[in-house]
């Protein structure tokens, strides 16, 4: 009985390590395979940098910067949730919706 338990434990351990390797290798080429999501998140990071720059230059207050960053973080969270729901990518419709939200937020920054 002990030998059989050890064999089963060894088999489970080997298969677990194999699954981790597959998940890690799948994550390496992710950005290149999902340009829609990359584009949305790049815009989001660009806007956060713009908010930081405008706050540093005194064009917006700290409270306005925090509010703008909060909106950008919620857009990024929505992007991540959409991607999780769709197997790691966002659809064109979701990209259009997120870009619309980014456009609206872009118009409010510095105003």
N, C-alpha and C positions, 0 to 999 in steps of 0.2 A: 504494500500500500504506500509506503514512504517513497519508493522509487517512482511509482506512477505519479504521485503528487509533484515530485521534483521535475519530472519530464513535462508535466502540464505547465508548471510554473515557468520553466525555461522557454517553452513554446510561446506562452503569453508574453513574456518579456521580450523575446525576439520580435514578435509581431508588433508590439507597442513601439519599439525602437524603429522598426520599418515604417510605421505610420507617421512618426514624428519626422523622419527624414523626408517623406513625401510632402508633408505639410510645409516644411521649411523650403524645399525646392520650389514648391508652387508659389510661395510668397516672393521669391527672388525676381521673377519676370513680371510681376503684377502691374507695375506702372506702365510698362511698355504695351501691355495687352489691354489696358483700359484707359484710353486717352480721354474719354468723356469725363470720367471722374477726376483724372489728373488736371484737366483744364479747369474744372469748377474749383478744386482745392487750391490750385495755383492762383486763381483770381482772389480767393478768400485770403490767402496769405499776403498777396499784394495789397489788398485793401487794409489789412491789419497794419502792415508797414506804413501805409499812407496815413492811417489814423495816428500811429506813433509819431510820425514826422510832423503832422499838423499840430499835435499836442505839444511837442517839443518846441515848435516855432511860435506857440502861443495863439494859433488860429482857432483852436477849440479848447474848451475847458476840460479838466480832468473828468468831470461827471459826464460830459458829452462823449469823451473818448471811451469811458467804461461802457456807456450805453451802446455805442457803435460796435465795440469789440464783442459785447454780449450778443448782438444780432448776428455778427459774423460767425461766432462760435455756434450759434444755434443752426445756422445754415450748414456749417461743416458737420454738425451732429446729424442733421437731417440727411445729408449726403451719405454718411456712414451707415445710417439706419436703412436707407434705400438700397445701398450696396449689399448689406447683410441679407436683406430680404430677396435680392435677385442673384444670389450666388457670387457676389464679389464685384459686381459692376452696376452701373446705373443705366437706365434706358434713355433714349433720346428725349422722350417726354419729360422724364425726371430732370434731365440736364437742362431742358428749356425752362422748366419751372424754377430750378435753382438759379439759373442765370438771370431770370426775371427778378428774383429776390435780390440777387447781387446788384443788378442795375438800380433797383429802388433804393437799396442801402447806399450805393455809390452817390446817388443824387442828394442824400441827406448828410453825407460827410462834409464837414466844414461849412455848413449852413446854419 
